[in-house]
Amino acid sequence: MFFCQQSEELKFSLMYDCIIVGAGPSGGTAAYHLAKRGHSVLVLEKESLPRYKPCGGGVSPVIAQWFDFDFSPAISVKVDSYRFTWNLEDSVEAKIGIKAPIWMVRREVFDHFIVEQAQKQGADLQDKTEVTGIEFKGDSWQVNTANGPVIGRYLIAADGAKGPMAKWLGFKDRKRHLGGALEAEVPADVENTSVAHFEFGMVKNGYIWNFPKADGYSIGVGTFMGGVPQNFKKILDDYSQSFNVDVKICKQHGHPICLWNGNQKLHTQNAILAGEAACVVDPMTAEGIRPSIFSGLLAANAINEALTGDINALEQYTNAMNEQWGTEMAWAQKLANAFYRFPKIAYNVCVKRPSTVQTMGRIFNGELRYGDVASRALKRLIPGFGG
């Protein structure tokens, strides 16, 4: 008994180079890259892994360039075509036209897979461990948990849209636009697992998605611009019937989405925000996995530099996110404002053009930037708005 108690005390007296709160894509990515560089890393996750996370699960294959392992075990199916409808009619199907098909993943598998790769590099994981508070003491962070305190020189807050870490770190007025979504995983025999479906007419200021998986569909409805209240449950039910599935028999998950809403400070004393805690979600497409992983990668680079003595490393993280991601998101926001304000016009002049589908696919895959095409797209849309 004495030995066990002593071991617990020794564990809590360890000083980690970095503590990461949240085991999603950003937290797992940061843990992997820090541990691979030889740093001591602890990942804290309140749920038991693997854990369900409501999400369509579309992942750009471009993320593979940021890792040196094969993601195949974490991929359910791959998609090479989009199908669009307006009020379940006027359908358009087009090849995405990118170098590699888009991955469709289940987040409980995908997120856990990345964390497992971090563990193989030496990172520690404490799941089923809720963080109850944080304190900066001297030159390190004490992170208080339901299982006792842990100490780290640096801290990455990657606990998502609903997590408390950003507030505890003093980020009380973050620039963000809160969207909302309702999603369900529906078991089904999927006819064609290479096509992802989007519906634009049934919901205001957003869209409905139906993403195939090996054993069913991820069906969800999201709004990204605010506006009038909508009955998400009825919309989801009506839409699912077009695929001959009953979403009412499945558990439905509502959740907020932290959309990027302008450049902002993402660092403080020995700590940074990453993932949805940093409001990285694309306001045009609501893509969140790739930007979360990107922020986790930059977070790991910044903490690594800070640990080697660069006193400006965390500030450089903020600058890099604002310059490399925020500049793109400023264009995305302009497109979103135009597209979702007049969706019928946008559907006719943009979505129904195969070239637009391929352009958005290339943006999603990192082959194009919004800034490369936004001006041309807006010029195409504005005359329609004026009419």
C-alpha positions in Angstrom: 0.0 0.0 0.0 2.8 2.4 0.9 4.5 1.6 -2.5 1.3 2.4 -4.4 0.8 5.7 -2.6 4.4 6.7 -3.1 4.1 5.9 -6.8 1.1 8.1 -7.1 2.9 11.0 -5.4 5.9 10.6 -7.7 3.7 10.6 -10.7 2.1 13.9 -9.7 5.5 15.5 -9.0 6.8 14.7 -12.6 7.3 17.8 -14.7 6.1 17.2 -18.3 7.5 19.4 -21.1 3.9 19.8 -22.3 0.5 18.9 -21.2 -2.2 18.7 -23.8 -5.8 18.9 -22.8 -8.0 17.1 -25.4 -7.4 14.0 -27.5 -9.0 15.2 -30.7 -7.1 15.8 -34.0 -5.2 18.9 -32.8 -4.2 17.4 -29.5 -3.2 14.1 -30.9 -1.2 15.8 -33.7 0.7 18.0 -31.2 1.4 15.1 -29.0 2.8 13.0 -31.8 5.1 15.6 -33.1 6.4 16.7 -29.7 6.9 13.2 -28.5 8.7 12.3 -31.7 11.2 15.1 -31.0 11.9 13.5 -27.6 9.8 15.8 -25.4 7.8 14.4 -22.4 4.1 14.8 -23.2 0.9 14.1 -21.4 -2.5 14.0 -23.1 -5.5 14.5 -20.8 -8.9 13.4 -22.1 -12.1 13.5 -20.1 -13.8 10.6 -22.1 -12.7 7.0 -22.3 -10.9 6.4 -25.6 -12.0 5.5 -28.2 -14.9 7.9 -27.8 -17.7 9.0 -30.1 -17.5 12.5 -31.6 -20.3 14.0 -33.7 -18.8 14.9 -37.1 -19.4 14.1 -40.8 -15.9 12.7 -40.8 -14.6 14.1 -44.2 -10.8 14.4 -44.1 -8.5 15.9 -46.7 -5.8 13.4 -47.7 -3.4 16.3 -47.8 -2.9 15.8 -44.0 -0.8 12.7 -44.8 2.1 15.0 -45.7 2.3 16.1 -42.1 2.9 12.6 -40.7 5.2 9.6 -41.4 2.8 6.8 -40.8 0.0 5.2 -42.9 -3.6 6.3 -42.0 -5.2 3.4 -43.8 -6.3 1.6 -40.6 -8.3 4.7 -39.6 -10.1 5.3 -43.0 -13.6 3.8 -43.5 -14.1 4.6 -47.2 -12.9 7.0 -49.8 -15.0 9.5 -51.8 -14.2 10.8 -55.3 -17.6 12.4 -56.2 -20.1 14.9 -54.8 -23.8 14.8 -55.4 -25.8 18.1 -54.7 -29.5 18.7 -54.5 -31.8 21.7 -54.1 -34.9 20.7 -52.0 -34.1 17.1 -52.9 -34.4 17.9 -56.6 -32.3 19.5 -59.4 -29.5 17.1 -58.6 -26.0 17.5 -59.8 -23.2 14.9 -59.5 -19.6 15.6 -60.3 -16.2 14.1 -59.8 -14.1 16.0 -57.3 -11.1 15.9 -59.6 -8.3 15.9 -57.0 -5.1 13.8 -56.8 -6.4 11.5 -54.1 -10.0 10.6 -53.0 -11.3 12.3 -49.8 -11.2 10.1 -46.7 -14.3 9.3 -44.7 -13.6 8.4 -41.1 -15.3 7.7 -37.9 -13.9 10.1 -35.3 -13.8 7.5 -32.5 -11.4 5.5 -34.7 -9.5 8.4 -36.4 -8.8 10.4 -33.2 -7.8 7.4 -31.2 -5.5 6.2 -34.0 -3.5 9.5 -33.9 -3.2 9.4 -30.2 -2.0 5.8 -30.4 0.8 6.9 -32.8 1.8 9.5 -30.2 1.9 6.9 -27.5 4.2 4.8 -29.7 6.5 7.8 -29.7 6.5 8.0 -25.9 3.6 10.3 -25.1 1.5 9.5 -22.0 -2.3 9.4 -22.1 -4.7 9.7 -19.2 -8.2 9.3 -20.5 -11.3 9.3 -18.3 -9.6 12.3 -16.7 -11.5 15.5 -16.5 -9.6 18.7 -16.0 -11.1 20.7 -13.1 -8.9 23.8 -13.1 -5.4 25.2 -14.0 -2.9 27.3 -12.1 0.3 28.9 -13.3 2.9 28.5 -10.5 6.4 29.9 -10.9 7.4 28.8 -14.4 5.0 25.9 -15.0 1.3 25.0 -15.2 -0.4 22.9 -12.6 -3.4 21.2 -14.2 -5.8 19.9 -11.6 -7.8 16.8 -12.6 -10.4 14.6 -11.0 -7.5 12.1 -10.5 -5.1 14.6 -9.0 -2.8 17.4 -10.2 -0.1 17.1 -13.0 2.6 19.6 -13.8 3.9 20.8 -17.2 6.2 23.6 -18.5 3.8 24.3 -21.4 0.2 23.8 -22.0 -1.9 23.2 -25.2 -5.6 23.8 -24.9 -7.2 21.5 -27.4 -10.5 20.7 -25.7 -12.8 21.8 -28.4 -15.7 24.2 -28.9 -17.3 23.5 -25.5 -14.2 23.1 -23.4 -13.4 25.4 -20.5 -9.7 25.8 -21.1 -9.8 29.0 -23.3 -11.8 30.8 -20.6 -9.5 29.6 -17.8 -6.5 30.8 -19.8 -8.1 34.3 -20.0 -9.4 34.1 -23.6 -12.9 35.4 -22.6 -13.7 37.4 -25.8 -12.4 35.2 -28.6 -13.3 36.2 -32.2 -15.5 33.4 -33.3 -18.8 32.8 -35.0 -20.8 30.0 -33.4 -22.6 27.7 -35.8 -24.7 24.7 -34.8 -25.2 21.2 -36.1 -27.3 18.1 -35.5 -25.8 14.8 -36.6 -26.6 11.0 -36.5 -24.8 7.8 -37.4 -27.3 5.7 -39.3 -26.6 2.0 -40.0 -27.3 1.1 -43.6 -26.2 -0.9 -46.6 -24.6 1.9 -48.6 -25.2 1.6 -52.4 -22.2 3.7 -53.4 -19.5 4.5 -50.9 -17.6 6.8 -53.3 -20.2 9.6 -53.3 -20.8 12.3 -50.7 -24.2 14.0 -50.7 -25.0 17.7 -50.0 -28.5 19.3 -49.8 -28.7 23.1 -49.9 -32.4 24.0 -50.1 -33.9 22.5 -47.0 -31.9 24.4 -44.4 -31.3 28.2 -44.2 -27.7 29.5 -43.9 -26.1 26.1 -44.2 -26.5 22.7 -45.7 -27.3 19.0 -45.0 -24.7 16.4 -45.5 -24.8 12.6 -46.0 -21.3 11.1 -45.9 -20.9 7.4 -46.6 -19.1 5.0 -44.2 -18.4 1.3 -44.7 -21.5 0.3 -42.6 -23.8 3.3 -42.8 -24.2 7.0 -43.2 -23.2 10.1 -41.2 -26.2 12.4 -41.8 -26.2 15.9 -40.4 -27.6 19.4 -40.7 -25.6 22.5 -39.9 -26.1 26.3 -40.0 -23.1 28.6 -40.2 -24.5 32.1 -40.4 -27.1 32.3 -37.6 -30.6 33.6 -38.5 -34.1 32.3 -37.9 -34.6 29.2 -35.6 -35.1 26.0 -37.5 -36.4 22.5 -36.6 -33.2 20.5 -37.1 -34.8 17.3 -36.1 -37.6 17.5 -38.7 -35.2 18.6 -41.4 -32.9 15.7 -40.6 -35.9 13.3 -40.6 -37.3 14.5 -43.9 -33.9 14.4 -45.6 -33.0 10.9 -44.3 -36.2 9.5 -45.8 -34.9 10.2 -49.3 -32.3 7.5 -48.6 -34.8 5.1 -47.1 -33.4 5.3 -43.7 -35.0 6.3 -40.4 -32.9 8.7 -38.5 -35.5 8.8 -35.6 -34.3 5.4 -34.4 -30.7 6.7 -34.0 -29.3 8.8 -31.3 -28.9 12.4 -32.5 -26.1 14.7 -31.3 -26.3 18.5 -31.3 -23.1 20.5 -31.0 -21.7 24.0 -31.5 -19.2 24.8 -34.2 -16.4 27.4 -33.6 -16.0 29.1 -37.0 -13.1 31.4 -37.7 -14.2 35.0 -37.4 -11.0 37.0 -37.7 -7.4 37.0 -36.6 -6.7 36.9 -32.9 -4.2 36.2 -30.2 -3.9 32.4 -29.6 -1.1 32.3 -27.0 -0.6 33.4 -23.4 1.9 32.7 -20.7 3.4 29.2 -21.6 0.1 28.2 -23.2 -1.6 28.2 -26.6 -5.0 27.3 -28.1 -5.3 24.7 -30.9 -8.2 23.1 -32.8 -11.7 24.3 -32.2 -10.6 25.9 -29.0 -8.8 28.3 -31.4 -11.9 28.7 -33.6 -10.2 27.2 -36.7 -13.3 25.9 -38.5 -13.7 27.0 -42.1 -16.8 29.4 -42.2 -17.6 28.4 -45.8 -17.5 24.6 -45.7 -17.4 24.0 -41.9 -14.3 21.8 -42.5 -12.7 21.3 -39.1 -10.4 18.3 -39.1 -7.7 19.6 -41.5 -7.4 23.0 -39.8 -7.4 21.4 -36.4 -4.5 19.1 -37.4 -2.7 22.1 -39.0 -3.0 24.0 -35.8 -1.8 21.0 -33.8 1.3 20.8 -36.1 2.1 24.5 -35.6 1.5 24.2 -31.9 4.0 21.4 -31.6 6.5 23.4 -33.6 6.0 26.4 -31.3 6.3 24.4 -28.1 9.4 22.7 -29.4 11.0 26.0 -30.2 10.0 27.4 -26.8 11.5 24.4 -25.0 14.8 25.1 -26.8 14.9 28.7 -25.6 13.0 30.8 -28.2 11.2 33.3 -26.0 9.1 34.5 -29.0 8.0 31.0 -30.2 4.4 31.2 -28.9 3.9 34.6 -30.4 5.2 33.2 -33.6 2.5 30.5 -33.4 -0.2 33.2 -33.2 1.3 35.0 -36.2 1.7 31.8 -38.2 -2.0 30.8 -37.6 -3.2 34.3 -38.5 -1.1 34.6 -41.6 -1.3 31.0 -43.0 -4.8 30.1 -41.9 -6.5 33.4 -41.1 -5.8 35.0 -44.4 -7.5 32.1 -46.2 -10.4 32.3 -43.8 -11.0 36.0 -44.5 -11.7 35.0 -48.1 -13.8 32.0 -47.0 -15.9 34.3 -44.9 -16.6 36.6 -47.8 -17.7 33.7 -49.9 -19.8 32.3 -47.1 -21.6 35.6 -46.7 -22.4 35.7 -50.4 -23.3 32.0 -50.7 -25.5 31.5 -47.7 -27.3 34.9 -48.0 -28.6 34.0 -51.5 -28.3 30.2 -51.7 -30.6 29.6 -54.6 -28.7 31.9 -56.9 -25.4 30.5 -55.6 -26.7 27.0 -56.3 -27.5 27.8 -59.9 -24.4 29.9 -60.8 -21.8 28.0 -58.7 -22.8 24.6 -57.4 -24.2 23.4 -60.7 -20.9 24.1 -62.5 -18.6 21.0 -62.5 -15.6 23.4 -62.5 -16.8 24.9 -59.2 -17.0 21.4 -57.6 -13.5 20.6 -58.7 -12.2 24.0 -57.5 -13.7 23.4 -54.0 -12.3 19.9 -54.0 -8.8 21.3 -54.7 -9.3 23.9 -52.0 -10.3 21.2 -49.5 -7.3 19.2 -50.5 -4.9 22.1 -50.2 -4.1 22.2 -53.9 -5.7 25.7 -54.2 -6.3 28.6 -51.9 -9.5 30.6 -51.4 -7.5 33.7 -52.3 -6.7 32.2 -55.8 -10.4 31.9 -56.8 -12.5 34.1 -54.4 -12.4 37.3 -56.5 -13.6 35.5 -59.6 -16.3 33.6 -57.7 -17.6 36.8 -56.1 -17.7 38.5 -59.5 -19.9 35.7 -60.8 -22.2 35.9 -57.8 -22.6 39.7 -57.5 -24.5 40.3 -60.7 -27.0 37.7 -59.7 -27.5 39.4 -56.3 -28.0 42.7 -58.0 -30.8 41.3 -60.1 
